[in-house]
Amino acid sequence: MNYADIDTLFVNFICFMLILMRITGAFFLAPVFGSSRVLKRLKVWIAVFISFVILPTLINKTAITPDISFPIFVVYGIKEIIIGFIFGWFSNMPFQATRIGAEIAGRMSGFGIGRVINPDVDENVSLLTQYVYIIVVLLFLTFDGHHMIIKILSRSFEYIPLGKNAFSPKLTDIAIKFYSYVFNRGIAYGAPVLGLLIIISCGMGIANKAIPDLNVMMLAFPIRVFVGVAGTMFLFPFALILLKKVMFLTEKYSNALILHMSGGI
């Protein structure tokens, strides 16, 4: 084995490590892949396998040279992890849209009293939010959302080579615009249930004034729970449409992000 072969192996090893760092960063925030329910060993093997698949497509397409120093490698590694975080955060938006609406309905329905731990986001959420979240995960997998994440990461390596400066001021504009859309759609999803619950609260207040002996608290609680659950189930087809729309926009905004980071726009 001559020195040229050793240099090639060294460059390929560095590229593999950088690819693995970007994918690992994305998996840390991405839905399904970043779930605490998935075994850590399985996550590592999936990331390693995807890195091995992507590596041959990047031969002679990177700025990595055999004389790369350790400090430069560390800087490149941090950059790749941050890029992975960005794409992982973008791919998590379909879940945020439905979660915002379900959390609004859950809190107003009285489910805010009994809360459970969602290990995927490491937060206390209402029972209604957790129920909707589980269904959204199943729908996300049904719509090949996990394939979408891998496709976005693969495309990012094509347009954002390893070792290239990929950050620009427009990244924050894209992120803010996308999250604003997701937040507005999440509010719109929970608004009908919220409106019904406000009407019920006003009705119970009027009933309490008209009939002072009426135990409004005991009467209102089961009604609010029923309306919250029934309203969320009734609106679930709209959540299905919302999930599809946000998944489409996730890929669209991710492609726009890739073009901005590659200097194409």
ZAKEKE-286293 format. One record per residue: x, z, y of N, C-alpha, C in turn. Coordinates in steps of 0.05 Angstrom, whole numbers, plus 5000, padded with zeros to 4 digits. Layout:
BEGIN
XZYXZYXZY;...
END
This chain:
BEGIN
501750004976500050005000501850005025;501449805043503049785066501849945090;503249935112502350085135499749985146;499249725144496749605155494349705140;494649735113492449845097491950135104;494050285109493750565116492350595143;493150425162491850425189488850355186;488250155169485450075166483750305154;484950435133483550665121483050885141;485150935158484951145177482751085198;482650835208480650755227477850775215;477550685190474950705176474050995173;475951165167475251455164474351565191;475751505212474851595239472151495246;471651235241469051115246466851245230;467451305204465551435187464751705199;466751865207466252125218464552115244;465151915261463551885286460751795280;460351615261457651535253456151775242;457451935226456152175214455352365236;457052395257456352575278453852485293;453652225299451252125313448752165296;448952105271446552135253445852425250;447852595247447352885244446052995269;446952905293445752995318442852905320;442252665311439452565311437752725292;438752775268437252925248436653205257;438353315274437953595283435353625298;434553415314432053435330429853255320;430453075301428452885292426453015274;423952925275421953035257422552965228;421553125209421853095180424753145172;426652985182429453025175430453295185;429553375209430453625220428953875212;426953835194425254055185426854255169;426354515174427654725158426754725130;424454595124423454575097425154395079;426654205092428354025077430954175072;431854165047434354295040436754195056;438454375065440754295082442554105066;442854155040444553985024443453705022;440753685021439553415020439853275047;439653425069440153305095442953185097;444853345088447653255089448052995073;446952995049447252755031445952515043;443552555055442252325068443852215091;444952395108446652305130449152165121;450352275100452852145089452151875078;449951855063449251595051448651385073;447151455094446551265115449151195130;450951375133453551315146455151115130;455151145103456550955086455350685088;452650675090451350415092451950275118;452050425140452450305166455450235171;457250375159460150335164461050045160;460349905139461349625136460449445158;458149505171457149335192458749365219;460349575220461749635245464749565244;465649445222468449385219469249175241;471449235255472549065276470549045300;468649225303466849225325466949475342;468949635338469149885353471749885369;471950085387474250115404476250315392;475850385366477550585353480150445344;482450565350485050455342486550665325;488450575310489950765292491450985308;492050935333493651125349491851325364;489351355356487551535370488551825367;488551975389489452255388487152435381;487852685374485752875366483952945390;484952995414483153055437481252825442;482152575440480352345444478252345423;479052405398477052415376474952625381;475752855391473853065398471852975419;472952845440471152745461469252535450;470152355434468452155421466352285404;467152495389465352635372463052775387;463852905409461753035426459852825437;460952605446459252385457457252285436;458152255411456452155390454252355383;454952615383452952815378450852825399;451652795425449752785447447852545444;449052315438447352075434445352115411;446252245390444452305368442252495377;442852695393440852875404438752725420;439652535436437852385453435852225436;436752085415434951925399433252105381;434352335373432752525357430452635374;431052695399428952795417426752585422;427552335426425652125430423852095406;425052105382423452055357421552285352;421852515365420152745361417652735379;417452545397415252525416412552495403;412152335382409552315369408352585362;410052775354409153035346408453205370;409953165392409353325416406653255428;405952995427403352915439401053055425;400953045399398653175384398853475386;401353585387401653875387400653985413;401053845436400153945461397053975461;395753755452392853765451391753965432;392953995408391954195389392454475399;394654525413395254795423393254875444;392454685461390454745482387854825468;386954655449384454715435384654975419;386955025407387255275391387155525408;388455525431388455755449385655815460;384355605469381755645481379555715460;380055645435378155705414378355995403;380356135411380756405401382856425380;384056205372386156215351388756315362;388956355388391456455399391956745391;389756885382390157165373391757175348;391057015328392557005303394356765302;396956815304398856595306400756615282;401856385275403656355253406256225262;408356265246410956145252411055865241;411655675259412155395250415155375247;416255365223419155355219420455105229;418854885232420054635242420854655271;419354795287419954825315420855105322;420755295302421555565305420055705328;417355665328415655785349413155895337;411956075351409256175344407155975353;405555885335403455695342400755795331;398555685341395955765331395455645304;393555755289392955645263391955365264;390455295285389355025289391654835294;393654915310395954745316397554695291;397954895275399454865250397954675230;395354705229393754525212394054235221;393754185247394053915257396853815253;398853985256401653905253402253815224;401153955205401653875177400453595171;397953555182396653295178398253065192;399253125216400752925231403352855216;404653055204407053005188406452805165;404252855151403452665129402852395140;401552375163400952115174403451975184;405252135195407852025205409351895182;409352025159410651905135409151665125;406451675126404851455117405351205134;405751245160406251015179409150945179;410751045160413650975159415151065184;414451295194415851405217418751465211;419351555186422151615179423751355178;422551135170423950875172424450795200;422550865218422950795247425450945258;425751195250428051345259430751225250;430851155225433251025214433750755227;431650605232431850345245433050375273;432050575288432950615315435950695315;436650865297439550955295441250715288;440350555268441950315260442350125284;440150085299440349905322442150015344;442250285346443950405366446850345361;447650335336450450275329451149985335;449149815334449649535339450149485369;448649625386448849585415450549785430;450950015417452650225430454950275411;457150135414459450165395460650445397;461950525376463350775376465550775396;465850985411467951005431467350895458;464950795461464150675487462650875504;463150875530461651045548458850945551;456851105542454150995540452151135558;453151295577451251455594451051325621;448551335632447951225658445751385671;445551375698443451535711440551455703;440251215692437551125685436451265660;438151405645437251545621435151755628;435651905649433652115656431051985666;431151755679428651625688426951545664;428251425643426851345619425651585605;427251805602426352045588423952165603;424152195630421952315645419452145644;419751885646417451705644416051725617;417651735596416551745569415152015564;416452225571415252495567412752535584;412752425608410352445624407952305611;408452075599406351935584405352105561;407252215546406552375522405052625530;405852755552404452995561401652925570;401252705585398652635594396752565571;397852425550396152365527395552605511;397352795510396753045495394653205509;394653215536392553345551389953205547;389952935547387552785543386352835516;388052875496387052925469385553195467;386553405481385353665480383153705501;382953525520381053565542378153585534;377153405515374253435508373553705496;375253805478374754075467374954285489;376854255506377154445528374654445546;373554205552371154185568368754325555;368454275529366254405514366454715515;368954815511369355105511368855225538;369555075559368955175587365955195591;364454985582361554985585360355225569;361355275545360355495529360955765544;363355785555363956035570362156075594;361555855608359755875631356955955621;356055825599353455895588353156185579;355356285567355356555558355256745582;356556675604356556835628353756855640;352356625640349656615650347756785632;348156755605346556905586346957205590;349457285596350057565599348657675624;348457515645347057605669343957615664;343057415649340057405644339157615624;340857665604340157865583342458065582;342458275598344758465599345258605572;343258635555343658775530344958595509;345258335515346458155495349458195493;350358225468353258265463354557985463;355457905487356557645491359157605475;360857805474363457775461363057715431;361257865418360757815390359457545384;357857455403356457205399358256965406;359856995427361456775436363756705418;364956905406367456855390366956655367;364956705349364556505328363756235338;362256225360361455965371363955815381;365755955394368255825404369955725381;370155885360371755805337370555555324;367855555321366555325309366955075326;366455105352366754865369369654765370;371554955370374354875370375154715345;374354825322375054695296373554425293;370854435298369254195295370053985315;370654065340371553875360374153745353;376053905343378653795335378353595312;376653665292376253485270374853235279;372853265297371453025308373352835323;375252955337377152795353379552705336;379652765311382052695295382452395293;380352225292380951935293382351855318;381751995340383151935365386052025363;386552245349389252335345390852125328;389452005309390651795293391551555311;389751475329390451255347392651345366;392551595375394651695393397351695379;397451785354399951785339401051505336;399451315329400351035326401450935353;400050985374400850895401403551015409;403751275405406251415414408551325396;408051275370410151175353411150905362;409250735369409950465380411650495405;410750675423412250705449414850845444;415051015423417651135417419750925410;418950735394420750515387421350345411;419250295428419650125451421550255471;421050515477422850655496425650695485;425750735459428450765446430050515449;428750285445430050025449430949985477;429250065496429950045525432350235531;432250465518434550655522437050545511;436950415488439350295475440450085494;438749915505439649705523440949815548;439850035559441050155583443750275576;443850415553446350545545448550345538;447750105529449649895522450549735547;449249785569449849625593448449365595;446449325577445049065577443049035599;442249255612440349245634441649395658;
END
